[in-house]
Amino acid sequence: MTSKLSTLLKDIDVVEIIGETDKNITSLESDSRKVEKDGLFVAVKGVTNDGHKYIPMVASAHVGAIVCENLPAMFEKGVTYIKVSDSAEALGRLASAWYGHPSSRLKLVGVTGTNGKTTTATLLYEMAKLEGFKAGLLSTVCNYVVDRAVPTTHTTPDPLTINSLLAEMVSEGCEYAFMEVSSHAMSQKRVAGLQFAGGIFTNLTRDHLDYHGTVENYMNAKKSFFDMLPKDAFALVNADDKCGRYMVQNTKAKVYTYSLRSDADFRGKVLETRLDGTLMLLNGKEVEVRFTGRFNAYNLTDVYGASILTGFDPEEVIVNMSRLVPVAGRFQSFMSGDGVAAIVDYAHTPDALVNVLDTIREIVGADGNIITVVGAGGNRDHGKRPMMAQEAACRSDYLILTSDNPRDENPEDIIAEMRAGLNRDELERAECITDRREAICKAVVMAKPGSVVLVAGKGHETYQEVKGVRHHFDDREEVKLAFEKR
């Protein structure tokens, strides 16, 4: 695969060019370890590393061209240097051009927000298939090209991976693609150059402050997604979230709203809820869905609205809503032989825990017994740790604080920070068990028939990351093993 450098440069804002542009480029990379002879290297300033420091090494490897924000002091003969103001932005646009602008040949819909991104994007992908179309998905759990699974490492991949996967979707005959768009992705310009047919905002609560610093920065990273939408796209926002209107105040896209509480273009209402499903109204039409809780009612309402805005038949959408199934690790329920229920959920923010626990309480009633097992990830926002513990404690009858993905931190230190959020009464109904397997087993074994055990924080994940190493660990497997010990 080759492309003229001059053709690739048409899509980026160039400050200065040193060298020839009438040359063939054989590869595109932002990783200096992967550069090839006559390839194009883009030097990007990352969070922990700066690609600019590898420019001399890359140039000496006979690379064809280098895109950078800062030109080197010395130039290698035969290498073309392209100075840009933002190399991360340039990488996104170059990646799109390199793969033939695949997003322009798909109806690409992005989903952003704190909670609900994975569920919304995945259900839209499933809806497209139920409607008889080929579709692709880029998500936290797994990427899909039609039905072929492609493992994922980030909520939103890097620009080269995104465009490569979108190009595969086009090649496989996909008409639609749905993707999660994280705040990190927006800050790092990973979706630059993509052409979106629509965007969805789910909600916004505290998260990722370890990266963004402030809630305002986090919120504006989300908002920048809607700022980039073209005028022929749609923007569907949660009217019940205080940030909903802010997200679209500068968008060129046509704005639509969804709500469970007020008038909106797409209105949902919960009529009845159970552990295994919910009876809802969607724009006045009754439908039984296989999802539980108000937070999922919001997800289903935005899926309903986005499906119609994407062009699917409204009557068929209503029918297919009842055929959709929950995403792995999102309020996934298990039942023991003697009547103990366990819920595995990805909830890893204070607000997400509130949503899940309030849903369980609504189902089991004031006299029901809820046991919660939860931890917090290492190398992440320290401020939310005591908040998560406090929200879990006040909504549970018993709380077990445990390890999540400690990463480079000491798990006992993380648990101590969570424990600091509990008052005296809550401490009497809580304990700390660092070993997550032991914590889950203890919760399940101590539960009485009719109790609900919530295992929160990891959801679909099949690993536990400790000191840079990922060890196999699946909350769902551990719940099943614990049931066998009852």
C-alpha positions, 0 to 999 in steps of 0.5 A, spaced: 500 500 500 502 506 497 500 513 497 503 520 494 505 524 500 502 530 496 495 527 496 496 525 504 498 532 506 491 535 502 487 533 509 492 537 514 494 544 516 501 545 514 506 550 517 512 549 513 515 543 508 522 542 508 523 537 502 520 534 496 512 532 497 512 528 490 514 521 493 511 515 494 509 513 502 509 506 503 507 506 511 504 511 516 506 510 523 506 514 530 510 508 533 518 510 532 519 502 533 515 500 527 517 505 522 519 503 515 523 505 509 520 510 505 514 511 510 511 517 514 512 518 521 508 522 525 511 525 532 506 526 537 507 528 544 503 523 548 502 523 556 508 520 558 512 520 551 514 525 546 515 522 539 519 528 537 525 525 541 525 519 536 526 524 530 533 523 529 533 515 529 527 515 525 530 520 519 537 515 519 532 509 518 531 512 511 524 514 512 520 518 507 517 523 511 516 526 518 510 530 521 512 534 527 510 540 531 518 542 532 523 541 526 529 538 528 536 542 528 539 538 523 535 535 517 537 528 514 538 528 506 532 525 502 527 526 508 521 531 507 520 534 514 512 537 515 511 542 520 504 542 523 501 546 529 498 539 532 501 533 530 496 529 534 490 532 530 495 531 523 495 524 525 488 523 525 487 526 519 493 522 515 490 516 518 483 517 515 486 519 508 491 513 508 485 508 509 481 512 504 476 516 508 472 510 510 468 514 515 465 517 509 463 511 506 459 509 513 454 512 517 458 513 523 455 514 530 459 516 536 457 515 543 460 519 549 458 521 556 461 518 563 456 512 564 452 508 558 457 509 552 458 501 552 451 499 552 448 504 548 454 503 542 453 495 543 445 496 542 445 500 536 450 495 533 445 489 535 439 493 533 443 495 526 443 487 525 436 486 527 434 491 522 438 486 517 444 491 516 451 489 516 455 493 522 461 495 526 462 496 533 468 500 536 467 499 544 470 498 551 468 490 551 470 488 544 471 491 537 467 487 531 467 487 524 460 485 522 460 478 526 468 478 527 471 480 534 477 484 534 480 484 541 480 491 544 485 495 549 482 502 549 475 505 549 477 509 543 483 506 539 488 510 536 487 513 529 491 508 525 487 502 529 480 506 528 481 507 521 484 500 519 478 497 522 473 502 519 476 500 512 475 493 514 468 494 515 467 498 509 470 492 505 466 487 508 460 491 506 458 495 512 453 500 512 453 502 519 458 503 525 458 505 532 463 507 537 464 509 544 468 516 544 472 517 550 474 524 553 481 521 553 480 520 545 477 527 544 483 530 548 488 526 544 485 528 537 484 520 536 477 521 532 480 527 528 478 526 521 472 522 522 466 524 519 460 522 524 453 521 522 451 522 529 453 523 536 449 521 543 451 524 550 449 519 555 450 523 562 456 526 565 459 525 572 465 525 576 471 521 572 478 521 570 480 527 574 487 524 574 487 525 567 483 532 566 484 535 572 478 538 573 470 537 572 470 543 567 476 540 563 473 533 563 466 536 561 469 540 555 473 534 552 466 531 551 463 537 549 468 538 543 466 532 540 459 535 539 463 541 536 466 537 531 459 534 528 457 537 521 451 540 520 448 534 516 449 530 523 444 529 529 446 530 536 442 526 541 442 529 548 440 527 555 435 532 557 435 530 564 442 531 565 444 538 567 450 538 562 446 536 556 444 542 553 451 545 554 454 539 550 450 542 544 450 549 545 456 550 539 454 544 535 452 545 527 448 538 528 441 538 528 439 537 536 434 532 539 433 530 546 431 524 550 428 524 557 425 520 562 422 526 566 420 531 561 418 533 554 423 531 549 423 528 542 424 521 545 420 520 551 421 513 555 417 511 562 418 505 566 412 502 568 414 496 572 421 493 573 424 486 575 431 483 576 430 480 569 427 486 565 423 492 565 416 494 562 417 501 558 413 506 554 417 509 548 414 515 545 407 512 548 408 505 545 409 499 550 415 494 550 418 489 554 425 489 555 430 485 558 434 490 562 433 493 569 433 499 572 432 507 570 439 507 568 438 502 563 431 505 561 435 512 559 440 507 555 434 504 551 431 511 550 437 513 547 438 507 543 430 508 541 431 515 539 438 514 535 435 508 531 430 512 528 435 518 527 440 513 524 434 511 519 431 505 521 424 504 521 420 506 527 415 500 528 421 495 527 425 499 532 420 498 537 419 490 535 426 489 536 427 493 542 424 487 546 429 482 542 436 486 545 440 483 550 444 486 556 452 487 554 456 482 558 458 485 565 453 490 565 448 488 570 449 481 569 445 477 573 446 470 576 442 466 581 444 460 586 440 454 587 437 456 593 435 463 591 441 468 592 442 473 586 448 476 584 449 482 580 456 483 576 456 490 574 462 495 571 460 501 575 466 504 577 464 511 579 460 514 585 454 515 580 454 508 577 454 505 584 448 509 586 444 507 579 445 500 580 444 500 588 438 504 587 435 499 582 437 493 586 433 496 592 427 498 588 426 491 586 428 488 593 424 493 597 426 496 604 427 489 607 431 486 602 438 484 603 444 487 599 451 485 600 456 489 595 463 488 593 467 493 590 474 496 590 477 502 586 482 502 580 489 504 582 493 510 578 486 513 577 482 519 581 484 518 588 478 523 590 472 518 588 475 513 592 471 515 599 465 517 595 464 510 592 465 507 599 460 512 602 455 511 596 456 503 596 455 503 604 449 507 605 445 503 600 447 496 602 446 492 608 453 490 608 459 492 604 466 489 603 471 493 600 476 489 596 482 490 590 480 492 583 485 493 578 491 496 583 496 497 577 502 500 580 499 502 587 498 498 593 491 495 594 491 496 601 492 503 600 487 504 595 482 500 600 484 505 606 482 511 602 475 508 600 474 506 608 476 513 610 469 515 607 465 511 612 462 513 618 462 509 624 455 506 623 457 504 616 464 501 618 460 496 623 457 494 617 463 493 613 470 489 612 476 490 608 478 483 604 484 485 599 484 478 595 478 479 590 476 472 590 476 471 597 471 477 598 467 475 592 466 468 596 465 471 602 459 475 600 456 469 596 457 464 602 454 469 607 448 471 603 441 468 605 436 466 600 433 472 597 439 476 598 442 480 592 450 480 592 453 486 587 460 485 585 462 492 582 467 495 578 470 490 573 464 487 569 466 484 563 474 485 564 477 478 564 483 480 568 486 484 574 492 488 573 497 488 578 504 492 577 504 492 570 502 485 569 495 482 567 492 476 571 486 472 569 480 474 573 473 474 571 468 476 576 463 472 573 467 466 574 468 467 581 461 468 582 459 461 579 465 458 583 462 461 590 455 459 588 458 452 588 461 453 595 454 455 598 
